C-alpha cells in the first residue's frame, strides 16, 4: 500500500512540474492528458491481484471443451446402442394399441395395451442381448396410427417389424405368430408399390421369420402351433420390411400373473428366432420379387 500511495504522490508532483513547464512551452493540455493516462496505468499495475472477472475469463479460455450430447436433452432414447452390422440390424418393436384404444379387455381389468408394453420391455432387453438395435413405436400410453407405425419401420435400413398383441380368444398360455395374407403384386406409375401393398415384396421373408419364431414358441408353450399363420393384420400390410405379429392368449385369464409369467419365454423366442433368421435377410431388389 505504501508503494501505491508513493506512486500517486510522485505522479502529482510530476503533474505540477509539467504544468509549469507546459505553460512556458505552450503544451499544458497535452502534458496533463499524457500524465493522467500515465497515472491511471500506474494504479492498474499496482493492484495486488487480478480481478475475479479476469480469472474467470482466463479459466474459461484454458478449459477443455466438453463433448456435446449425441441426443438433444429431453428427447426420448429410442434406439438402443449396439454395434452396427451389415444386413439385418434393427428391430422395430410395436406394442399394439395404446391411448384411447385399450385393445382387448378381460373381466379382471386386464388391458391389452398395458400388458404388451410390459412385454415389449422384456423383448427389447432380449433383442439387445442378441446385438440388435431396437426402435419402439410407442414408449408409453400413446396411440400412433397404423400408418405412423409402418412409417417408423419403413424409414429404417436393415430392419424387421414385430408387433405384439394379447388375444381375446385362444387357449390360455399359448402364443401364435401371424404373417400377412398374400397380397396381389401391383405397381403404380414408375414401378412404385402402393402404400397399402408395401408388404408384397417381403412376404417370403416374413414367412421365414414367422416360422423361425413360431417354432421356438411351440417348444416353450404347449398347444401353440408349429408354424406361422396368415391373417389380414393391418400393421403388417403397409410395412416395407419382413413383418410379423406375435399374439399371446389371452386376456380372459383370471390372474394377470399367468400372462406375466409368459413374458420371458416370449421375449427369448422372439430374440432367438430373429438371430437365427438374420443370415436369411436379403432386401428384395424388385417390386414383385422375393429372395
Protein Blocks (a to p, Z undefined) as FASTA:
>chain_A
ZZmmmmmmmmmmmmmmmmmmmmmnopmmmmmmmmmmmmmmmmmmmpmbdcfklmmmmmmm
mpccddddfbdghiacfbdcddddehjfbdcdddeeeijlnbjadfkopafklmmmmmmm
mmmmmmmmnopacddfbfblcdcdfklmmmmmmmpghiadddddddfedjehiacddddd
dddddddehhiacfklmmmmmmmmmmmmmmmmmmmmmmmmghiafbdcddddfklmmpcc
dddddddddfkbfblklmmmmmmmmmmmmmmmmmmmmmmpccdfbfkbcZZ
